[in-house]
Amino acid sequence: MTIIASINGRVARDGELRQSKAGKPWCRVSVACYAGKDREKDEELTQWFTLIAFGRVAEDLAGVEKGQTVSAIGRVELNRWTTQEGETREDMRLICDAIVTARSAGSGGRKSNDNGDRGGHQATHRAQAPAQADAPFDDDIPF
């Protein structure tokens, strides 16, 4: 069964582009997502995801910086393994089809992309066909 999900969170460390043995780009980063509140302890809960991207999306994900907000959509996978001490561990992975990043206040004023984006967001490659460069920009968006 394939589960498609969209997540929003903050990147735990700078992205780093890597190359597969076949020479294809890929990137992996950890993202902390808000998961509600623990009512007994009155603390915020965090769910960690590992984002994995390939190709052009990997190149974009590699440009994220620690603390930056990222939104991603893709296929969810649960990864389980056993440590050398015999403990079973698991993590949630999202194999990214698309990402969108937002500049954080501490990011040093990264430039927005060249596609007319004015909201501090850096749109990245999506699984669908890219939008036409001369498509109208919708200024009625409230953010």
C-alpha positions in Angstrom: 0.0 0.0 0.0 1.4 3.4 -1.0 0.7 6.4 1.2 1.1 9.9 -0.2 1.6 12.7 2.3 2.5 16.3 2.7 4.6 17.5 5.6 5.8 20.9 6.9 8.7 21.3 9.2 12.1 22.7 10.0 15.3 21.3 8.7 17.7 19.9 11.3 20.9 20.5 9.3 22.1 21.9 6.0 21.3 19.8 3.0 24.1 18.1 1.2 24.0 16.8 -2.4 25.4 13.4 -3.0 25.9 11.2 -6.0 24.8 7.6 -6.4 27.2 5.0 -7.8 25.5 5.6 -11.2 26.2 9.4 -10.9 22.7 10.5 -10.1 22.1 13.2 -7.5 20.3 12.5 -4.3 19.9 14.2 -0.9 18.7 13.3 2.6 17.8 15.7 5.4 15.9 15.3 8.7 12.9 17.5 9.4 11.2 18.2 12.7 7.4 18.5 12.4 4.9 19.8 14.9 2.8 16.9 16.1 0.4 18.5 18.6 0.6 18.9 22.4 1.1 16.5 25.2 -1.8 17.4 27.4 -0.4 15.8 30.5 3.0 17.6 30.3 1.8 20.7 28.4 4.7 20.2 26.0 4.7 20.4 22.2 5.4 17.1 20.5 7.7 16.6 17.5 7.6 14.0 14.8 10.9 13.5 12.9 10.9 12.7 9.2 13.8 11.9 6.9 13.3 13.5 3.5 14.9 11.7 0.6 15.0 13.2 -2.9 16.5 12.3 -6.2 17.4 14.2 -9.4 16.3 17.8 -9.7 14.3 17.7 -6.4 17.5 16.5 -4.7 19.4 19.5 -6.1 16.8 21.8 -4.6 16.7 20.0 -1.2 20.5 20.2 -1.0 20.1 24.0 -0.9 18.2 24.1 2.4 19.8 25.4 5.5 19.5 24.3 9.1 16.3 25.9 10.7 14.7 26.7 7.3 11.1 25.7 6.9 10.4 23.1 4.2 7.1 21.7 2.8 7.3 18.4 1.0 5.0 16.0 -0.7 5.8 12.4 -1.5 5.5 8.7 -0.7 5.7 7.7 3.0 7.9 4.7 4.0 8.6 3.2 7.4 12.2 2.2 7.7 13.0 -0.4 10.4 16.4 -1.8 11.4 18.2 -3.6 14.3 21.2 -2.0 15.9 24.3 -3.9 16.8 23.0 -4.0 20.4 19.9 -5.8 19.2 17.5 -2.9 19.6 14.8 -2.4 16.9 14.7 1.2 15.6 12.5 2.9 13.0 12.1 6.2 11.2 9.5 7.7 8.9 10.8 8.6 5.4 9.2 10.7 2.8 10.5 10.1 -0.7 9.9 13.5 -2.2 8.2 14.3 -5.4 8.2 18.0 -4.7 9.4 20.5 -2.1 8.9 24.2 -1.3 11.2 26.1 1.0 10.6 29.3 2.9 13.3 31.6 4.0 13.6 31.8 7.7 14.4 35.1 9.5 17.9 33.9 10.2 18.8 32.7 6.7 20.6 35.9 5.8 18.1 37.0 3.2 18.5 34.3 0.6 17.4 35.5 -2.8 14.0 34.3 -4.0 13.9 32.3 -7.2 13.5 33.8 -10.7 10.0 32.7 -11.3 8.4 35.9 -9.8 7.8 34.5 -6.3 7.4 37.4 -3.9 6.4 35.6 -0.7 9.8 34.5 0.6 9.1 31.0 -0.7 11.5 29.2 -3.0 9.3 27.0 -5.3 11.1 23.9 -6.4 10.5 21.2 -9.0 7.3 19.2 -8.9 6.2 16.0 -10.4 3.8 17.8 -12.8 4.9 19.7 -15.9 6.4 23.1 -14.9 4.3 26.2 -15.2 4.7 28.4 -18.2 7.1 31.3 -17.6 4.5 33.8 -18.9 1.7 32.5 -16.7 -0.1 35.2 -14.7 0.9 35.6 -11.1 -2.1 35.5 -8.7 -1.7 38.5 -6.3 -4.9 37.6 -4.4 -3.1 34.9 -2.4 -3.3 36.1 1.3 0.3 35.2 2.3 
